[in-house]
Amino acid sequence: MPAKQSLIPVWNPQACIPKQDIMEGRYLQAELALDLHTIAEGTAKPPYNTPDTFFQATHPTTTLKQLLKDILNHLTRTKPTNPVLLFDAGFGGGKTHAMAAIYYAVKNPDNPEIEKLVGNLPKPKSCRIVAIDGSAYGGKGIKREKHQFRTIWADFLYQLGETTLAKESDTPEGLPERKTITEILQKQPTLILIDELPKYLDLVKDQSDLLNKVKHFIHTLTLSVCETEDSILIVSVAGDAYIDAADAVRRELAEAMNILNRKMEPIEPVKTGDAPHILKKRLFDFINQKAAETIAKAYMELYTKIKAPNSYRTVDYQNRIVETYPFHPELIDVLYERLSTLPKFQRTRGALRLLAHIINHIWRTKEPDSYLIHPHHVDLAVPEIVQELTTRLDEEKYINAIASDVYIHGGKKAKAQQKDEDYISHFKAPLFRRTCNTIYLYSLTGAKEEAKGIDTDRLITVLATPTHEDHIQYCRDQVLPAIADSFWYIEPIGSRYVFKKEPTENRIIDQESQNVSTSKIRDTIHEKIRELFTTKGQTHFSIEIFPEDPSKITDDTILKIAILNPLLDHTIPTEERVPDRVTQFILNRDSRGNLRTYRNNTFLLAARQGAWETLRDAAARLEVAKSLAEDPEKYGIPHDKKKNLQQKVAQYEATVNEAIRASFTYIVYATRGGKIEAKSFRPSGYGTAQPGQEIIWHILANVLHRVTDEPLDPDFAKTEAWPAQATETTTRTFYENIHKKPGTVLPKNQSLFEQTILEGVKRGTWILLQQDKVYAPENPPTRIIISSDSQLLLPEEAAKRGLTDPRGHLCPKCHTWPCQCGKIRDGPEIPPIITPSPTGGCEIFEFAPPKIQLEDLEKWIRREGVTAITEAKIKINGSTDVATQFRNLIRLAKAGKKIFTTVEIKTRTYQTNHRLEANFQADDTGLETPAAKILDDVARWQLPEFEGTISLKAENIPINEIRDLLKNTIKTENQNVKLGLEIKPKREG
């Protein structure tokens, strides 16, 4: 791409210089006043008042040059041509300008400017010119010097020098016969120009006698012209105005030509390809061609880089930019292909008037990225431009729409206006207004509804400028979604954006959202937070949403996040200032001020101060959108828009999720010194698909270093959580201390801490006394029980009690101390020093993931040689979807067996703190059906907490049946499910 400093905006005098009347705001008064009557009368305004200045200001189109040659050749009898020409084009199609050019060329054939156009052709001598302009006639006709003529044939005769005949013929009955007209035309070469004839027909349409005679005169005149050798008749009609009158003119001309067996082909003086040259010629005094080539290259490289649609990335399009410079080719196309289909738009003349306003505005505002005049420069912030594109086109209904969505002077700001003010300091351009301007311009067309508007890729392309590539992504990712979401009169339809005259459903959503109750909004936000933080991704924390006071947050060894309610002003103003109303949730365990025991595992997620309004607005809109999608007709919306409304619901759901992420940006926690601090974070850096818990985990683990998903180093854990000055502790106390001491790194779950204890046994950091057995480096346990009955001893304490040698080790062979290797087998056995077990002979397997628990069970069966049991208690907890697994566990446990069974279930929801508890008992005849039915219902509730316990008793239960039962009913891959066991082996004798 050319260096940015080499690109100069169009308003730089080195690039372009507009004509003075545009710079002065006089807006081409001569151009707008141009008509055939003033040309013929010599009263046209500069530069159209003389042949020299006229042709200097006129772009010589191919059609115009050929017309001049054909007409001059015919009038001099050098080369005959079709003597009757019809200029048939819409308003602003160049008809009057072409007639003026022909008038000057025939009247002043020796003028050097004309020779430049047509070369050295024979010049007509003594050629008479008749110039009739239908727009110059009034109710009483037209005045020529001291004579007043009511009919156009009288005017025609007077201009040919037949004054007496003209005065005699000036009535409907006085229409001259064909022979008379022919004889007059044969006297000498004659050019007849009749412009705006349909306007005259429209003027006399209520005078049926006169109207019919005018049509007959045109018919007769056509025949007479064709009977002479050196006369030319040129008539103009507008294809999109006075349609009935224009059709009448076409019929009369066509019928007359048919009589003579001649074919009449309409001529369009200005082709679309001529448009940019005409516009440049009439609007600018200077255009730098070298600048045009540099700019065209820059745009081509830009379009290639941003992967614009293929049609914009060709050499032909680069050449088009050079040709249309300083106008963007799209602006020319939209004026001549879209606006020109509107009945009231005057093609070239209307385009000139509109562009004059646009150029004046660009040169006053001097936007630095105005390297071409884009469609977005048709700025709806300029009142004159708005008038051109509404009132002048009979499109007044758009005025309110523009004031609502684009720009309004004074009072409440329009939507684009407000958003641009929010971002203008960063992007240095009104991107919202530019986008709206472009969509509006492409929506102005007389074509079918499906042709209105502009598709997204094309829109982004025509908005792009070479030095601001950042605008492209912002327009696509931010501007267009915001317009679709909240603007009242712009509607996305498929891939198109269309500017509407009537408001879209966004206005209903805006208005109705003000009526949504605060309680409903709170519930919506609560539900969305629940979805973000409890139903997606891994479960790292227990989540409590919107606790009213500290008592709603459990004070236990569970790693937890409490998400505070901004509606209660539980928000954070800055990192440096955490209000007391927030710190209380960590410091206290209830509203009475009783201190919280486990502060280290309690974290808060709080919204930034002032976030509630954003959350409220997004949630209220979502609720209204849901209502609209459910019953569109209730709000006056057609039923066929139901699908669009459902899509809007999905969009608003995403908006609410984004608002939650953008609002809850503070994590609050207790530090080592006991101080409560807050850390802010930017959720935008974690992706919209990232579950809420994953984001929080990442910050706590990798930014604050407060949690880990790996076992702690035993020496670190000992330093942090071993009771001061103590030589022993229990696994329960050790585990609880980690959760009590603020600032200490926390393992994700109990299983990780168990691995820490196990590693400490293997290293000899401590000795474990568990279930009447001593475990040291020589015989580490297969599992760790977190219990007040499991003791941890420092090596010196274990040695002091005689449980190990002085270094804290056991015999590497017999795994005892004192060593028993040399004892006679049948000798007296030395009783071990153990702590009595309170479990009544039961082996306890504390809660662990099913896969780990089953592995531990298998190891225990092999080590202890257990084959049968008399009692088993199976516990399972997780969310309510494990209720189905628990139901199957009950059925298989009872199938065909005489076993006394007790079943207990508990479930709870965090949102309402509702609990359900049930207890069932059955003898060996089987468990009753209602228990299974209740479990089926519970499984469908989808609540976050479920706990089930099944107790089995019998004289002989094979241990392998229990093991297989667990393997077949519990999904071992689910890490969120926890399994606990208590098993009483069957003792022989």
Secondary structure, DSSP 4 states (H G I P E B T S, - for coil): ---GGG---TTSTTTEEE-HHHHTT---HHHHH--HHHHHHT-PPTTTTSHHHHHHTS---HHHHHHHHHHHHHHTTSS---SEEEEEE-TTSSHHHHHHHHHHHHH-TT-HHHHHHH-S-----S-EEEEEEGGG-BTTBEEETTEEE-SHHHHHHHHTT-HHHHHHH-SGGGPPPHHHHHHHHTTS-EEEEEESHHHHHHHTTT-HHHHHHHHHHHHHHHHHHHHSSSEEEEEEEETTSSHHHHHHHHHHHHHHHHHTT-----B-SS-GGGHHHHHHHHHEEEE-HHHHHHHHHHHHHHHHHTT--GGGSSHHHHHHHHHHTTB-HHHHHIIIIIGGGSTT--HHHHHHHHHHHHHHHHHHH--TT-SSB-GGGS-TTSHHHHHHHTGGGT-TTHHHHHHHHT--SSSSPPHHHHHHHHHHHHHSS-HHHHHHHHHHHHH--SS-GGGSSEEHHHHHHHH--TT-HHHHHHIIIIIHHHHHHH-SSEEEETTEEEE-SS--HHHHHHHHHTTS-HHHHHHHHHHHHHHHHHSSS---SEEEES-SSGGGS--SSS-EEEE--GGGT-EESBTTB--HHHHHHHHBSSTT-PBPS--TTEEEEEEETT-HHHHHHHHHHHHHHHHHHH-GGGGT--GGGHHHHHHHHHHHHHHHHHHHHHH--EEEEE-TTS-EEEEE--GGGG-TTS-HHHHHHHIIIIIS--EESSPPPHHHHHHHHSPTT-SEEEHHHHHHHHHHSTT--EESSHHHHHHHHHHHHHHTS-EEEETTEEE-TTS--SS---STT-EEE-HHHHHHTTSS-TTS---TTT--SS--TTS-TTSPPPPP--PPPTTTTPEEEEEE-HHHHHHHHHHHHHHHT--EEEEEEEEEEESGGGHHHHHHHHHHHHTT---EEEEEEEEE-TTT--EEEEEEEE-TT---HHHHHHHHHHHHH--SEEEEEEEEEEEEEEHHHHHHHHHHHS-TT-TT-EEEEEEEEPPP-
